[in-house]
């Protein structure tokens, strides 16, 4: 008769408060996918932490990751530059504040330019 080995990888749960660790439903966050008219966006240009390179940051999104990825692709194409999605905000390389303000208002978003 063999005893279960407590140091085996199967039995390594040290502390567990709710549910099973394999439950992916608990790990997914519910992100409200609001229509563009209900979102208030801020556009700002930043250089801090980027070795002097200017990046235009758009914050205030309340959308899913798929919606942000589609919007980012469209904005990058219009601006002719690269960009990325970081923590529910979009970063586009270069200073494109005025162009992005115009494009986002055409898409129905409420936008403002913030910062200097």
JOFEN-V614679 format. One record per residue. N is the residue number from 0. PSI is psi in radians with two decimals (999 if undefined). BURIAL is b if it has 24 or more other ideal C-beta (glycine too) atoms within 12 Angstrom, else e. Layout:
# JOFEN-V614679
n=N psi=PSI burial=BURIAL
n=N psi=PSI burial=BURIAL
This chain:
# JOFEN-V614679
n=0 psi=2.25 burial=e
n=1 psi=2.49 burial=e
n=2 psi=2.59 burial=e
n=3 psi=2.37 burial=e
n=4 psi=2.01 burial=e
n=5 psi=-0.29 burial=e
n=6 psi=0.06 burial=e
n=7 psi=2.69 burial=e
n=8 psi=-0.44 burial=e
n=9 psi=-0.54 burial=e
n=10 psi=0.51 burial=e
n=11 psi=0.24 burial=e
n=12 psi=2.08 burial=e
n=13 psi=-0.77 burial=e
n=14 psi=2.35 burial=e
n=15 psi=2.09 burial=e
n=16 psi=-0.83 burial=e
n=17 psi=2.47 burial=e
n=18 psi=-2.95 burial=e
n=19 psi=2.67 burial=e
n=20 psi=-0.24 burial=e
n=21 psi=0.02 burial=e
n=22 psi=1.88 burial=e
n=23 psi=-0.33 burial=e
n=24 psi=-0.62 burial=e
n=25 psi=-0.46 burial=e
n=26 psi=-0.42 burial=e
n=27 psi=2.29 burial=e
n=28 psi=2.51 burial=e
n=29 psi=1.95 burial=e
n=30 psi=2.16 burial=e
n=31 psi=2.21 burial=e
n=32 psi=1.41 burial=e
n=33 psi=2.62 burial=e
n=34 psi=2.76 burial=e
n=35 psi=-0.57 burial=e
n=36 psi=-0.38 burial=e
n=37 psi=0.07 burial=e
n=38 psi=2.34 burial=b
n=39 psi=1.97 burial=e
n=40 psi=2.61 burial=b
n=41 psi=2.35 burial=b
n=42 psi=2.24 burial=b
n=43 psi=2.66 burial=b
n=44 psi=2.41 burial=b
n=45 psi=2.59 burial=b
n=46 psi=-0.21 burial=e
n=47 psi=2.29 burial=e
n=48 psi=0.28 burial=e
n=49 psi=0.41 burial=e
n=50 psi=0.69 burial=e
n=51 psi=-0.04 burial=e
n=52 psi=2.39 burial=e
n=53 psi=2.38 burial=e
n=54 psi=2.37 burial=b
n=55 psi=2.17 burial=b
n=56 psi=2.27 burial=b
n=57 psi=2.04 burial=b
n=58 psi=2.91 burial=b
n=59 psi=0.19 burial=b
n=60 psi=2.47 burial=b
n=61 psi=1.18 burial=e
n=62 psi=2.90 burial=b
n=63 psi=2.89 burial=e
n=64 psi=-0.61 burial=e
n=65 psi=-0.71 burial=e
n=66 psi=-0.73 burial=b
n=67 psi=-0.68 burial=b
n=68 psi=-0.71 burial=e
n=69 psi=-0.76 burial=e
n=70 psi=-0.71 burial=b
n=71 psi=-0.76 burial=b
n=72 psi=-0.73 burial=e
n=73 psi=-0.75 burial=e
n=74 psi=-0.67 burial=b
n=75 psi=-0.68 burial=b
n=76 psi=-0.75 burial=e
n=77 psi=-0.63 burial=e
n=78 psi=-0.33 burial=b
n=79 psi=0.65 burial=e
n=80 psi=3.08 burial=e
n=81 psi=3.03 burial=e
n=82 psi=3.09 burial=b
n=83 psi=2.88 burial=e
n=84 psi=2.21 burial=b
n=85 psi=2.02 burial=e
n=86 psi=1.03 burial=e
n=87 psi=0.51 burial=b
n=88 psi=2.71 burial=b
n=89 psi=2.40 burial=b
n=90 psi=2.17 burial=b
n=91 psi=2.29 burial=b
n=92 psi=2.33 burial=b
n=93 psi=2.99 burial=b
n=94 psi=1.71 burial=e
n=95 psi=0.60 burial=b
n=96 psi=-0.87 burial=b
n=97 psi=-0.75 burial=e
n=98 psi=-0.73 burial=b
n=99 psi=-0.63 burial=b
n=100 psi=-0.78 burial=b
n=101 psi=-0.78 burial=e
n=102 psi=-0.74 burial=b
n=103 psi=-0.61 burial=b
n=104 psi=-0.56 burial=e
n=105 psi=-0.55 burial=e
n=106 psi=-0.10 burial=b
n=107 psi=0.07 burial=e
n=108 psi=2.57 burial=b
n=109 psi=2.01 burial=e
n=110 psi=2.64 burial=b
n=111 psi=2.60 burial=e
n=112 psi=2.20 burial=b
n=113 psi=2.77 burial=e
n=114 psi=-3.13 burial=e
n=115 psi=999 burial=e
